[in-house]
């Protein structure tokens, strides 16, 4: 069970009442004024993706584009109201396999920017990178016993090499010390830059596969082209 931190919000009577009502509605399938109907989002989908390539998913609104990406990333809701069939595998490995952490293989970039307004652009990406890498550029296959290798890794760590390169490639280096903001209580970066921060944050995690859901929202054509070009170059180099 996850540790819970008591706050003014989650200790208020209204919050507790809301949680109880929501739990009752979900568990007992209560609904007021609506009629539940079955709807199939995707059926008979069979896909194979090759490494080192980018793929574009096209379709009309409501055709299941986001559902497909979320299924690949294993983030779809699973309960008695939402039935999920089929399977997804990466090089033969499946999400339920023992020892497999699916979020280390596939990441999903949401359409909505979910960023902390009080963090700067640089801090946001640095935090994402440190959470995934442990704060070092060292890899399991590096010969860290070699003094030259250890010294080079230390140099990369001090310069935050990966984070800086991603910020530079996303055109965010000049605003790395600017708050992300929310355009209400905290003044921060523009809407287009905020979308790029969302993409850069997920790129800093270093996962092999990124499922990007409408990342061009709020961006001009030139910026979108630069991002896709950066993705293509990275995929070709690392064969991801």
C-alpha positions as CSV (number, residue, x, y, z in Angstrom):
1,X,0.0,0.0,0.0
2,X,1.3,3.4,-1.0
3,X,2.2,5.8,1.8
4,X,-0.3,8.6,2.1
5,X,0.5,12.2,3.1
6,X,-2.3,13.9,5.0
7,X,-3.2,17.3,3.6
8,X,-5.9,19.9,4.2
9,X,-7.7,18.7,1.1
10,X,-7.7,14.9,1.6
11,X,-8.7,15.3,5.3
12,X,-11.7,17.5,4.6
13,X,-15.2,16.0,5.1
14,X,-16.3,17.0,1.7
15,X,-13.4,15.2,0.0
16,X,-14.0,12.0,2.0
17,X,-17.7,12.1,1.1
18,X,-16.9,12.6,-2.6
19,X,-14.5,9.6,-2.5
20,X,-17.2,7.4,-0.8
21,X,-19.8,8.4,-3.4
22,X,-17.5,7.8,-6.3
23,X,-16.5,4.4,-5.0
24,X,-20.1,3.4,-4.5
25,X,-21.0,4.4,-8.0
26,X,-18.1,2.5,-9.5
27,X,-18.5,-0.7,-7.5
28,X,-22.2,-0.9,-7.7
29,X,-22.6,0.4,-11.2
30,X,-25.0,3.1,-10.3
31,X,-25.9,5.7,-12.8
32,X,-28.4,8.6,-12.8
33,X,-30.2,9.9,-15.8
34,X,-28.0,8.0,-18.3
35,X,-28.2,4.7,-20.1
36,X,-25.0,2.7,-20.5
37,X,-24.3,1.3,-23.9
38,X,-21.5,-0.9,-25.2
39,X,-19.1,0.8,-27.6
40,X,-16.2,-0.9,-29.3
41,X,-13.2,1.5,-29.8
42,X,-10.9,-0.9,-31.6
43,X,-11.4,-4.3,-33.1
44,X,-9.3,-6.6,-35.2
45,X,-6.1,-4.4,-35.0
46,X,-2.9,-6.2,-35.8
47,X,0.3,-4.1,-36.1
48,X,4.0,-4.6,-36.3
49,X,6.5,-1.7,-35.8
50,X,10.1,-1.8,-36.8
51,X,12.9,-0.2,-34.8
52,X,14.6,2.9,-36.0
53,X,11.5,4.3,-37.6
54,X,8.8,6.9,-36.9
55,X,5.2,6.1,-37.4
56,X,2.3,8.5,-38.0
57,X,-1.2,7.5,-36.8
58,X,-4.0,9.2,-38.9
59,X,-7.7,9.1,-38.3
60,X,-10.8,11.0,-37.8
61,X,-11.7,12.3,-34.3
62,X,-13.0,9.4,-32.1
63,X,-11.5,6.8,-34.3
64,X,-9.3,5.4,-31.6
65,X,-5.9,7.0,-32.2
66,X,-5.3,7.9,-28.5
67,X,-6.7,4.5,-27.4
68,X,-4.2,2.8,-29.7
69,X,-1.3,4.8,-28.2
70,X,-2.4,4.2,-24.6
71,X,-2.8,0.5,-25.3
72,X,0.8,0.4,-26.5
73,X,1.9,2.2,-23.4
74,X,-0.3,0.0,-21.2
75,X,-2.1,3.0,-19.6
76,X,-5.7,2.1,-20.5
77,X,-8.2,1.8,-17.7
78,X,-9.1,-1.7,-16.8
79,X,-12.3,-2.4,-14.9
80,X,-15.7,-4.1,-15.4
81,X,-16.8,-1.1,-17.6
82,X,-13.7,-1.1,-19.7
83,X,-12.8,-4.4,-21.3
84,X,-9.4,-4.8,-22.9
85,X,-8.4,-7.7,-25.1
86,X,-5.4,-8.7,-27.2
87,X,-1.8,-8.2,-26.3
88,X,1.2,-6.0,-26.9
89,X,4.8,-7.2,-27.1
90,X,8.2,-5.5,-27.5
91,X,10.9,-7.9,-28.8
92,X,8.8,-10.8,-27.4
93,X,8.4,-9.2,-23.9
94,X,4.9,-8.4,-22.6
95,X,3.7,-6.0,-19.9
96,X,2.8,-8.8,-17.5
97,X,6.1,-10.7,-17.8
98,X,8.1,-11.1,-14.6
99,X,10.8,-8.5,-14.1
100,X,9.4,-6.2,-16.9
101,X,8.7,-2.6,-16.0
102,X,6.7,-1.5,-19.1
103,X,7.2,2.2,-18.4
104,X,10.9,1.7,-18.9
105,X,10.2,0.5,-22.4
106,X,7.3,2.7,-23.6
107,X,6.3,6.2,-22.6
108,X,3.0,8.0,-23.4
109,X,3.0,11.8,-24.0
110,X,-0.5,13.1,-23.2
111,X,-2.3,15.8,-25.2
112,X,-2.6,17.7,-21.9
113,X,0.5,19.4,-20.5
114,X,0.8,18.1,-16.9
115,X,3.7,20.2,-15.6
116,X,4.6,21.8,-12.3
117,X,4.2,25.5,-12.5
118,X,6.8,26.3,-9.9
119,X,9.6,24.4,-11.6
120,X,11.8,25.9,-14.2
121,X,12.1,24.3,-17.7
122,X,15.6,23.0,-16.8
123,X,14.5,21.7,-13.4
124,X,11.6,19.8,-15.0
125,X,13.8,18.0,-17.5
126,X,16.6,17.5,-15.0
127,X,14.1,15.9,-12.5
128,X,12.7,13.6,-15.2
129,X,16.3,12.5,-16.2
130,X,17.4,11.9,-12.6
131,X,14.3,9.8,-11.8
132,X,15.1,7.5,-14.7
133,X,18.9,7.4,-14.8
134,X,19.7,7.8,-11.1
135,X,21.5,11.1,-11.9
136,X,24.3,9.5,-13.9
137,X,25.2,8.9,-17.6
138,X,26.8,5.6,-16.6
139,X,25.3,2.5,-18.2
140,X,25.4,-1.2,-17.1
141,X,27.8,-2.1,-20.0
142,X,30.3,0.8,-19.3
143,X,33.6,-0.3,-17.9
144,X,33.6,2.0,-14.9
145,X,36.8,0.4,-13.6
146,X,38.6,2.3,-16.4
147,X,39.7,5.7,-15.0
148,X,39.2,7.4,-18.4
149,X,35.6,6.1,-18.7
150,X,34.8,7.1,-15.1
151,X,36.3,10.5,-15.7
152,X,34.2,11.0,-18.9
153,X,31.0,9.9,-17.2
154,X,31.7,12.3,-14.3
155,X,32.3,15.1,-16.8
156,X,29.0,14.4,-18.6
157,X,27.1,14.3,-15.2
158,X,28.5,17.7,-14.2
159,X,27.5,19.2,-17.5
160,X,24.1,17.5,-17.5
161,X,24.9,16.6,-21.0
162,X,21.8,14.7,-22.0
163,X,19.4,17.3,-20.5
164,X,21.2,20.2,-22.1
165,X,21.3,18.5,-25.6
166,X,17.6,17.8,-25.5
167,X,16.8,21.3,-24.4
168,X,19.0,22.6,-27.2
169,X,17.4,20.3,-29.7
170,X,13.9,21.4,-28.6
171,X,14.8,25.1,-28.7
172,X,14.3,25.5,-25.0
173,X,17.9,26.3,-23.9
174,X,17.2,30.0,-23.7
175,X,14.3,29.6,-21.3
176,X,15.8,26.8,-19.2
177,X,15.8,29.1,-16.1
178,X,12.2,30.3,-16.7
179,X,9.3,29.0,-14.6
180,X,6.9,26.7,-16.5
181,X,4.1,28.7,-15.1
182,X,0.3,28.4,-15.6
183,X,-0.6,31.8,-17.1
184,X,-2.7,32.5,-14.1
185,X,-0.9,32.6,-10.8
186,X,2.7,32.1,-12.1
187,X,4.0,33.8,-15.2
188,X,6.0,31.3,-17.3
189,X,6.8,30.1,-20.8
190,X,4.4,30.5,-23.7
191,X,1.9,27.8,-24.7
192,X,4.0,26.5,-27.6
193,X,7.1,26.3,-25.3
194,X,5.1,24.5,-22.7
195,X,4.2,21.8,-25.2
196,X,7.9,21.5,-26.1
197,X,8.7,21.1,-22.4
198,X,6.2,18.2,-22.1
199,X,7.9,16.5,-25.1
200,X,11.4,17.3,-23.8
201,X,10.5,15.9,-20.3
202,X,9.6,12.6,-21.7
203,X,12.6,12.5,-24.0
204,X,14.8,12.9,-20.9
205,X,13.5,9.6,-19.5
206,X,15.5,7.8,-22.2
207,X,12.8,5.2,-23.0
208,X,13.2,3.3,-26.3
209,X,9.6,4.0,-27.5
210,X,7.6,7.2,-27.3
211,X,3.9,7.4,-28.1
212,X,3.2,11.0,-28.8
213,X,-0.4,12.0,-28.7
214,X,-1.0,15.2,-30.8
215,X,2.2,16.8,-29.8
216,X,1.7,19.5,-32.5
217,X,-1.2,21.1,-30.6
218,X,-0.3,24.8,-30.1
219,X,2.9,24.6,-32.2
220,X,3.6,26.2,-35.5
221,X,4.5,24.1,-38.6
222,X,8.2,24.9,-38.4
223,X,8.5,23.9,-34.7
224,X,6.6,20.7,-35.3
225,X,8.8,19.8,-38.2
226,X,11.9,20.4,-36.1
227,X,10.6,18.1,-33.3
228,X,9.7,15.3,-35.8
229,X,13.1,15.7,-37.5
230,X,14.8,15.4,-34.1
231,X,12.8,12.3,-33.3
232,X,13.7,10.8,-36.7
233,X,17.4,11.5,-36.2
234,X,17.4,10.0,-32.7
235,X,15.5,6.9,-33.9
236,X,17.9,6.4,-36.8
237,X,21.0,6.8,-34.5
238,X,19.8,4.6,-31.7
239,X,17.6,2.3,-33.8
240,X,14.7,2.9,-31.4
